[in-house]
Amino acid sequence: MMLLRRKFLLTICLTLACSFQTKADNTGMPSAPAASTANHPAPSPKIQNDDCFLCHDTMHAEKFSRSAHGGHLCTSCHSDIHEIPHEDKLVPVKCGECHRLESDIYTASDHGIALKSGLPAAACLDCHGEPHQILGSRREDSPVNRVNIAETCAKCHEDEKKWHLLICLRKHL
């Protein structure tokens, strides 16, 4: 039982470390860090976000602009889009190409190890939320802000909520 608690505490610490660095993987799955961002294709400057919002009218342009990624072009993440209209099936976004540190932390965490082993585990979007509305971890309304970590973790670890909250309060507030 003590080993389980230690592993859970390690997961909390890694989650918090990740939350201080922010961000998520838009696919909800971890991605291997890229060797260099130079390998990542440059976004298509001819396609502006407003062009995307014309067809993707269910996207909330205002919420996206306030998100952690709001200063980027849609094609920064969706790098396989080179013209409009685009293919219906897009290559999954690999946020680990930009967020290498976070990807490394996740891969080494209990969740990353479980997922790699084929077990069900929380992936990026389970904690960070809707990919086009991800908030920076320092914003108090972000699900990965340290004041919200207990509630976010309790979505899956409900039976451990009180213990988790106590740990978070003692160590991180």
Steps between C-alpha positions, in 0.01 A plus 500: 500500500785738584666431162171583325481830687860583412432429133186712515695784665765473227224523239364810670844661506556420134156631413569821686840533336330457166232751593758765578641453152145467354344370191357180356495264213204576273453132416462411864792262459865559579735546212869439486703815520640616173874510462473862397227750429683558171349169385153636561357656183443872519135606513344605176497883523250525217231338716392725785288392798204702373508286184465188716218645708292557185445124466559397861220719629450287811845613615484792734750742347487724805569213743778374275660844490503507884644148521865412560535441126296800384805683371580220256364422157273196477751360251773516766344187650309373198812511285363268231254767387645689204182609323132559565290295481712229656466124534241383754747263668797689641821368649467493880660800667820417687543766763814327624672655201480838673440389859792260535555548873134436578502192277807364680339561840180328391682202346689443827186537714278215621243601238757494218642166610152348528400626155822372346427160658159495335304578815234770506636822644440871495648672200562870445148616420353311796664761722551801273154507342368597158797539263402834348426659838799389708588757762843572636567320826545826689143608427275418793226368270735245342431139603876453550548807717628382836182611678297273268728194487311309772169545320652413163665183633181405685322458166677164480627458856181590684564261787836667559368857482530586870848350528609672180360834611683475830830427322447790258413742777798401712759495224394754241289781636 
